[in-house]
Amino acid sequence: MSKVNVTLGERIESCRFDIANQANGAVLYECGGTSIIATVCVGNTPIEADFVPLSAQYIQKTYAVGKFPAGFIKREG
């Protein structure tokens, strides 16, 4: 397991690199109660262009903290 821990003052930051094996590269960053996973996937064919677009996707899910929308239909329904 490749894990790096860094102590900055009272905070402990850690990075793990042995996750998301299907991605070409991945890191899990943890600091306090916050965790962020960043993955990189590339193809085998080279791109011959002057500009390569970079996109970032951020999705904040409210049900991750136990808050469900009012119209949520339960499975037991």
C-alpha positions as a printed NumPy array, in Angstrom:
array([[  0.   ,   0.   ,   0.   ],
       [  1.5  ,   3.323,  -1.024],
       [  0.376,   6.015,   1.384],
       [  2.005,   9.332,   2.266],
       [  1.185,  11.16 ,   5.506],
       [  2.119,  14.812,   6.072],
       [  1.58 ,  16.701,   9.327],
       [  1.02 ,  20.448,   8.961],
       [  0.488,  22.006,  12.368],
       [ -2.459,  20.147,  13.881],
       [ -3.738,  18.778,  10.567],
       [ -2.773,  15.415,   9.127],
       [ -2.955,  15.102,   5.345],
       [ -2.711,  11.736,   3.649],
       [ -2.519,  10.611,   0.02 ],
       [ -3.129,   7.054,  -1.183],
       [ -2.052,   5.952,  -4.639],
       [ -3.135,   2.285,  -4.764],
       [ -6.825,   2.851,  -5.532],
       [ -8.977,   2.832,  -8.696],
       [ -7.026,   0.153, -10.531],
       [ -9.032,   0.576, -13.758],
       [ -7.84 ,   4.194, -14.125],
       [ -4.392,   5.026, -15.475],
       [ -3.653,   7.105, -12.389],
       [ -5.533,   7.865,  -9.182],
       [ -5.015,   9.501,  -5.806],
       [ -7.185,   9.694,  -2.692],
       [ -6.493,  12.853,  -0.654],
       [ -7.752,  13.057,   2.94 ],
       [ -7.54 ,  15.992,   5.319],
       [ -9.667,  16.024,   8.439],
       [-13.166,  14.921,   7.47 ],
       [-12.729,  15.732,   3.777],
       [-11.828,  13.13 ,   1.151],
       [-11.189,  13.808,  -2.531],
       [-10.506,  11.217,  -5.218],
       [ -8.869,  12.288,  -8.474],
       [ -8.529,   9.883, -11.385],
       [ -6.937,  10.158, -14.825],
       [ -7.883,   7.979, -17.799],
       [ -6.098,   8.232, -21.148],
       [ -6.4  ,   6.368, -24.43 ],
       [ -3.694,   4.556, -26.347],
       [ -4.017,   6.638, -29.515],
       [ -2.148,   9.943, -29.558],
       [ -4.092,  13.15 , -30.215],
       [ -2.626,  15.39 , -32.884],
       [ -4.204,  18.753, -32.12 ],
       [ -3.13 ,  22.189, -30.962],
       [ -5.663,  22.168, -28.126],
       [ -6.67 ,  19.312, -25.849],
       [ -9.773,  20.122, -23.781],
       [ -9.632,  19.504, -20.049],
       [-12.843,  19.058, -18.109],
       [-13.577,  18.744, -14.408],
       [-16.795,  17.336, -13.03 ],
       [-18.002,  18.22 ,  -9.536],
       [-21.16 ,  16.675,  -8.127],
       [-22.33 ,  17.37 ,  -4.599],
       [-24.757,  14.746,  -3.391],
       [-26.978,  15.682,  -0.459],
       [-27.79 ,  12.079,   0.379],
       [-24.125,  11.539,   1.255],
       [-24.846,  13.293,   4.575],
       [-28.274,  11.689,   5.062],
       [-30.463,  14.389,   3.497],
       [-32.931,  12.95 ,   1.006],
       [-35.056,  15.016,  -1.383],
       [-38.738,  15.426,  -0.514],
       [-39.913,  13.468,  -3.557],
       [-37.699,  10.481,  -2.866],
       [-39.566,   7.225,  -3.534],
       [-38.427,   4.545,  -1.135],
       [-37.715,   1.084,  -2.453],
       [-40.064,  -0.494,   0.109],
       [-42.733,   2.   ,  -1.074]])
